[in-house]
Amino acid sequence: MWDMLDNLKRFNESTQEYFTIIKTFFHYITHPKELLLWLWDTAVNLSFYVCLSIFCISLVVYLLGVKKARLYAQMAFFVYLTIMIFNKVM
């Protein structure tokens, strides 16, 4: 008896999680503005680490003698700066 109730409780929890995921998916499909805002916020939050990684790797490669790596280091800085400017404007 108790096993059946435990199984029913686990089934209820798993189906509730499934329907929550489906509800979130359809919410973002029917409200694309919220999806784009979420994507933009994620890009802004990750841009520091991505640009910093590119900058550091490019700087090390430049110090090892590859002259084109200087351009990538500068671009990483300006891309991050541009993202932050657009984020403040929005």
N, C-alpha and C positions, 0 to 999 in steps of 0.2 A: 504494500500500500504506500509506504513512505518513499519507496524507490520510484513509483509511478509519479508521485507528487514532485519529487526532485527532478525527474526527467521533464515533466511539464513546466516546471519553473525555468529550467535551462533552455527549453524550447522557446518559452515566452521571451526570455532575455535576448536570445540570438535573433529572433524575428523582430524584436523591438529595435535592435541595433541595425538590422538590415533596412527596416523601413525609415529609420532616421537618416541613413545614408541616402536612400532614394529620395526622401523629402528634400534634403539639402541639394542634391543634384538637380532636381526639378526646379527648386527655388532659383538657383543660379542660371538655369537655362531660360526661365521665364523673366528674370531680371538681369539682363546682361550688364547693366551699369554697375551693379554691385559686384559682379564677377570681375569686371575691368578694374574697379577700385581695389579689390582684394589682390589682383595680380600686380597692380602698380605698387601697393604697399609692400608686397613681398619683394618686388624688384628693388625698391628703395632700401629695405632692410638688408638685403643681401649684397647690394652694390658696394658697400664699404669693403667687405671681405674679398669680393671678387676683384675689385680694382686694386686693392692693396696687394693681393697675391700677384696679379699681373705686373704691378709696379716693381715689387721686390724681385721677382724672377727676371724681369727685363733689366733691372739695374745690375744684377749679378752677371747676367749674360753680357751686358755692355762692358762691365769691368773686366770680363774675360777676353774682350777684344772684338766682339761683333758690334759694329757701328750702327746697324739698323735697329738694334734693340733700344737705343735711346729714343727713337720715335715712338715705340710701344709704351715706354715708361711715361713719356709726355702725354700720349693719348689716354692712358689709363687715368692719369690725374685729371685731364680736362673732361673726360666722360663722366667721372664721378662728380666733378664740379657742376657740369650741365644737369645731371640727374638731380642734384640737390637744389639747383636753381628752379628747375621745373617743379620740384616737390613743394617748394615754398610758394610758388605762384599758384599752384592748384590748391 
